[in-house]
């Protein structure tokens, strides 16, 4: 089903044991590599290692960007990646994805929710400690994740900031640093003057904005062709973990919202509390309610 001009075939000139095909899919313009072995399996074994070099898509003469090791089960044709060397180390990519997903998919949103619904905490200082802990840990882990991928790209001679994910990621880390500086240098809460009002505006607005960018960038990164091609199984697991985090954050939101609605309902319908009043020789209870504005007296 492919046209001849989309297939490049190279044979092993000495033994004619391997045929190498580069096949371009006309619908997506993506090239695939096929290897055909014409050699007997005898003496080779069931699983063999194949070391390949890879580079940009297309049938062009360019310097390879990295290497990969594949294990191939020759009897059934199943192949899987054993490791990557070159532009991006496998461990660095996975650590970056895990740290960023946990930071911007769970820790940061949790800290924001705690701040928004601070009135629902019995002790007013608890929300602040939880907010500060989650935000600080989130910034720390995302900084480590950011440093890992920058170092990995430097080691592989990769170009920086050449895609939406990397550009948004850089912007997220810069804004996160600004918000952190704002948090550390906050003015005193009392009395709330102009400085406190300006600080609160920028701290909250920048915080909400960077959270939206950071959360969206998780899925932008996971949808990259590189992740889909070389880390398909891992990417699927991270996407599932991100969805679980969304459900957990949603549950926290509903919990805080229910508490808030309960407080509002209680304030609109206060419960009557009997009050003991001493009047000379007689003691009586005075009871009032919304439905009955009169008083009922209980005498001894």
C-alpha positions in Angstrom: 0.0 0.0 0.0 3.0 2.3 -0.1 4.5 4.0 -3.1 8.0 3.0 -4.3 9.4 6.5 -3.8 8.6 6.2 0.0 10.8 3.1 0.5 14.5 3.1 0.8 16.1 -0.4 0.9 19.7 -1.3 1.8 21.1 -4.8 1.9 24.0 -6.2 3.7 26.5 -6.3 0.8 28.7 -9.2 2.2 26.3 -11.8 3.6 22.9 -10.5 2.4 21.5 -11.4 5.8 19.8 -8.1 6.7 17.5 -5.9 4.6 17.0 -2.4 6.0 13.9 -0.4 5.0 13.0 3.2 5.6 9.3 3.6 5.0 7.4 6.9 4.9 3.7 7.0 5.8 2.3 9.5 3.2 -0.6 10.4 5.5 1.6 11.6 8.4 4.9 12.1 6.6 6.5 10.0 9.4 9.4 7.6 8.6 9.6 4.1 10.1 12.5 1.7 10.0 12.0 -2.0 9.2 14.7 -4.7 9.5 14.3 -8.0 7.7 16.6 -10.9 8.8 17.3 -13.6 6.2 19.6 -15.6 8.5 18.8 -18.8 10.3 17.9 -18.5 14.0 20.2 -21.4 14.8 23.0 -20.3 17.0 21.6 -16.8 17.4 19.3 -17.4 20.4 15.7 -16.4 21.1 16.5 -12.7 22.1 19.2 -10.5 20.5 20.3 -7.0 21.1 20.3 -4.4 18.4 22.1 -1.1 18.8 20.8 1.7 16.6 21.5 5.3 16.1 18.6 7.7 15.5 18.1 11.3 14.4 15.6 13.6 12.8 12.7 12.2 10.8 13.3 12.0 7.0 15.7 10.5 4.5 18.5 13.0 5.0 22.2 12.8 5.7 22.4 14.2 9.2 24.4 13.6 12.4 22.7 11.1 14.7 21.4 12.6 17.9 21.5 9.5 20.1 21.6 5.8 20.4 19.1 3.2 21.6 19.4 -0.5 22.5 16.5 -2.7 21.5 15.9 -6.3 22.5 14.2 -8.3 19.8 12.5 -11.6 20.2 13.2 -13.0 16.8 10.7 -15.9 16.8 7.6 -13.6 17.2 9.1 -10.2 16.1 8.4 -8.4 19.4 10.9 -5.6 20.2 11.2 -3.4 23.2 13.6 -0.7 24.2 16.2 -1.5 26.8 17.8 1.9 27.1 18.6 5.2 25.5 21.9 7.0 25.2 22.5 10.3 23.5 20.3 13.4 23.5 18.1 12.5 26.5 18.8 9.9 29.1 15.8 7.7 29.9 16.2 8.1 33.7 16.2 11.9 33.3 13.2 12.0 31.1 11.2 9.8 33.5 12.3 11.7 36.6 11.4 15.0 35.0 7.9 13.7 34.0 7.2 12.3 37.5 8.4 15.4 39.4 6.6 17.9 37.2 3.3 15.8 37.2 3.3 15.5 41.0 4.3 19.2 41.6 1.9 20.9 39.2 -0.8 18.2 39.2 -1.2 17.7 42.9 1.0 19.8 45.3 0.4 23.2 43.8 -3.4 22.8 43.3 -3.8 21.5 46.8 -1.9 24.5 48.3 -4.1 26.9 46.3 -7.3 25.2 47.4 -6.2 25.4 51.0 -5.6 29.1 50.6 -9.0 29.7 49.0 -10.9 27.9 51.6 -8.8 29.0 54.6 -11.9 30.0 56.6 -12.9 26.3 56.9 -10.0 25.4 59.1 -10.7 25.4 62.8 -7.3 26.9 63.7 -6.6 29.7 61.3 -2.9 29.0 61.3 -3.2 25.5 60.0 -4.2 26.5 56.4 -1.1 28.7 56.2 1.3 26.0 57.3 -0.3 23.5 54.9 -0.3 26.0 52.1 3.4 26.9 52.6 4.4 23.3 52.9 2.7 22.2 49.7 3.9 25.2 47.7 7.4 25.0 48.9 7.7 21.3 48.2 6.1 21.8 44.8 8.6 24.5 43.8 11.5 22.4 45.1 10.5 19.3 43.2 9.7 21.1 40.0 13.1 22.9 40.2 14.8 19.6 40.4 12.8 18.3 37.5 13.6 21.3 35.4 17.3 21.0 36.2 17.3 17.3 35.3 15.9 17.9 31.8 18.2 20.9 31.2 21.3 18.9 32.1 20.1 16.0 30.0 19.7 18.2 27.0 23.1 19.8 27.5 24.7 16.3 27.7 23.0 15.3 24.5 23.8 18.5 22.6 20.1 19.1 22.3 18.6 22.5 21.3 16.9 24.3 24.2 13.5 26.0 24.1 12.6 24.8 20.6 9.1 23.6 21.3 5.9 24.6 23.0 6.5 22.4 26.0 10.0 23.7 26.7 9.1 27.3 26.2 6.0 27.1 28.5 8.1 25.2 31.0 10.7 27.9 31.1 8.0 30.6 31.5 6.4 28.5 34.3 9.6 28.2 36.2 10.4 32.0 35.9 6.9 32.9 37.1 7.1 30.4 39.9 10.3 32.0 41.1 8.7 35.4 41.1 5.7 34.1 43.1 8.1 32.5 45.6 10.0 35.8 46.1 6.7 37.5 46.6 5.7 34.9 49.2 8.9 35.3 51.2 8.8 39.1 51.1 5.1 39.5 52.1 4.2 42.5 54.2 2.5 42.2 57.6 -1.1 41.1 57.5 -2.2 43.7 60.1 -2.9 46.5 59.4 -3.7 45.8 55.8 -2.4 48.8 53.9 -1.6 49.5 50.3 1.5 47.4 50.2 -0.4 44.4 51.5 -3.2 44.9 49.0 -0.7 45.2 46.1 1.2 42.1 47.3 -2.0 40.1 47.7 -3.1 41.0 44.2 0.1 40.0 42.4 0.7 36.9 44.6 -2.7 35.4 44.0 -3.1 36.4 40.3 0.4 35.2 39.4 -0.1 32.1 41.4 -3.4 31.2 39.6 -1.9 31.9 36.2 1.3 29.8 36.7 -0.8 27.0 38.0 -2.9 26.9 34.9 0.2 27.0 32.7 2.0 24.3 34.7 -1.0 22.0 34.7 -1.6 22.4 31.0 2.1 21.8 30.2 2.0 18.4 31.9 -0.2 17.1 29.1 1.6 19.1 26.4 4.8 17.3 27.4 3.2 13.9 27.5 1.7 14.4 24.0 5.1 15.1 22.4 6.0 12.8 19.6 9.2 11.9 21.5 7.3 10.6 24.5 4.7 8.8 22.4 7.4 7.0 20.4 10.0 6.1 22.9 8.1 6.1 26.2 4.7 5.0 25.2 4.0 2.7 28.2 5.5 5.1 30.7 3.6 8.0 29.2 0.3 6.1 29.6 1.1 5.4 33.3 1.9 9.1 33.9 -1.3 10.2 32.2 -3.3 7.8 34.4 -1.6 9.1 37.5 -2.4 12.7 36.4 -6.0 11.8 36.0 -6.1 10.2 39.5 -4.6 13.4 40.9 -7.3 15.4 39.2 -10.0 13.2 40.9 -8.3 13.7 44.3 -8.0 17.4 43.9 -11.7 17.5 42.8 -12.6 15.5 45.9 -10.8 18.1 48.1 -12.6 20.9 46.3 -16.0 19.3 46.9 -15.2 18.7 50.6 -14.1 22.4 51.2 -17.1 23.6 49.2 -19.6 21.5 51.3 -18.0 22.9 54.5 -18.4 26.5 53.1 -22.0 25.9 52.2 -22.7 24.4 55.6 -21.3 27.5 57.3 -23.4 29.8 55.1 -26.6 27.7 55.9 -25.9 27.8 59.6 -25.4 31.6 59.6 -28.7 32.1 57.8 -30.6 29.8 60.2 -29.1 30.2 63.7 -29.9 27.7 66.4 -31.7 29.3 69.4 -29.7 29.1 72.7 -31.6 29.4 76.0 -30.2 32.2 78.2 -30.4 32.2 82.0 -31.5 35.6 83.4 -31.7 36.5 87.0 -34.5 38.9 87.9 -34.7 39.6 91.6 -36.4 36.6 93.3 -37.3 34.7 90.1 -35.0 33.0 87.7 -36.2 32.4 84.2 -35.0 31.3 80.7 -35.5 33.6 77.8 -35.8 31.8 74.4 -36.0 33.5 71.1 -36.1 32.2 67.5 -36.7 33.4 63.9 -40.2 31.9 63.8 -41.3 33.3 67.2 -40.2 36.7 68.2 -41.8 36.5 71.7 -40.3 35.1 74.9 -41.2 32.1 77.0 -40.5 32.3 80.7 -39.9 29.3 82.9 -40.3 30.3 86.6 -39.2 28.3 89.6 
